[in-house]
Amino acid sequence: MTTSPPEAELRQRLDRTVEMLEGHGQAHLLARSGELEPEALESLLDQIDGIDIPSSVRLMNEARSGGCATPPEDSIRPAKVVPHEPADAESMRARGQQLVDEGRVAAFTVAGGQGTRLGWNGPKGTYPASPITGKPLFRLFAEQLLAHARRSGRSIPWYIMTSPINDADTRAFFQDNNWFGLDRTDVFLFPQGVLPSYDDDGRFLLSEPGKIAVNPDGHGGALRALRGSGAIEDMLARGIEHISYFQVDNPTVQVIDPLFLGLHASSEESSGEISSKMVPKAAPDEKVGVFCEVDGRTCVIEYSDLPEELATAREPDGSLRFLAGSIAIHALSVDFIARLTSEDSELALPLHQARKKVPYVETSDGGRIEPTSPNATKLELFIFDAVPLASRSLVWETDRVEEFAPIKNAEGSDSAVTSRDLQFERAARWLEANGHDMPRDADGTPLALVEITSETALDRRDLAGADLPDAFKPGEQYIL
Ligand code: UTP
């Protein structure tokens, strides 16, 4: 049989790829390639090239042969924490504001997650999150940036990491919403990398006959993606020195926090490389990572890895000894990211493994398997593993009600309902701090439901002297 040149090329490419896969124990991925139409085969070969099988297999083998080791228990101490109201707050806030005014700060949102727990049909950033107006998360962040820009007279670039799975939908959402009034050239969207999921025999899986099952490579993949997308070069060209890192699912995050940025860039406790906010853990078993110190370096230990004896240990005053819960808000210097991702430095973040259910195609007979229990492992990098790579990393205590109301689950804890309640509580506190009466029930829950827009106030201090209603009535809603 004679084949046309493109078919012959495709066949040669297939042969080369099969040979490469055989060398890495993954040839099953193409075992049924003869059943694929040429376009589907080409797309599978493209995917295989894009995944970089040799390095994915190396990462898988590293993870399978040990993964990340928890440090010995007796080497773990609580991290030092800068108190919520540091003595030099005003000068630090002024320093941070100066960085913003001089255009040396950018916002950075990680929005590449799969949001499986929330189960929202679309990128998480499109989820309606404000308690009365139902504004989507992306709009809330954009409004904060616009409010800051109005004050400093200078727009703040916004970098957003998507994933190959939600990149097109995220872009379309920004486009449809006219970039929320931001200058289009100040919004930089880029997708993160992916890693293949594998079964208990170390075999990558096909999610469809012509498609490998992959997952985004974790929020820690942000470092590589910032470099690979050209975002770092863009920041350097704009004179950006620090980025304000936050997750897409927290509507109360301060997208730009001058005091935090000032502490990060100027305080003695900080090398200005990576700094973090923490909130005191609500209970020993709260599922948040904990800031610790190991061998003189600050680090975050996942809740599942912190020995129970330490997680439950108490100080003489009854408070938890390992109290500093991570809320995934950081400031990072561009130089630090550039250093960690430079070509001659192998990115030293450890890999984390998580079990999950991955429907797949059985390559021996082509049958589709819908597992009822976890059958595969996904690999992820975590951003907080960059903390111990800094020479001195600052951890600053903040207030849970002020800036941690994540929407992660469809119901129960960390859901839209708990987030909405926290947003109402925060608004009530801001008003009370400015001398307004807020009706509350016997449990202390505010009875007037108030949403404060970023245009009105970015924090409680902005409400001083604002033109507000005389009284807030039980059962009424207010949008300020
Ligand atoms: P989560 O750990 O809550 O994961 O992400 P998730 O993927 O959003 O949700 P589940 O676990 O599937 O339910 C915390 C933050 O990190 C981002 C998410 O978008 C969110 O802002 N993230 C997570 C990424 O950007 N990439 C990833 O690969 C994982």
Residues whose N, C-alpha, C, O or C-beta is under 5 A from the ligand:
A	BS01	UTP	V110 A111 G112 G113 Q114 G115 T116 R117 L118 M161 P216 D217 G218 H219 Q247 V248 D249 K408
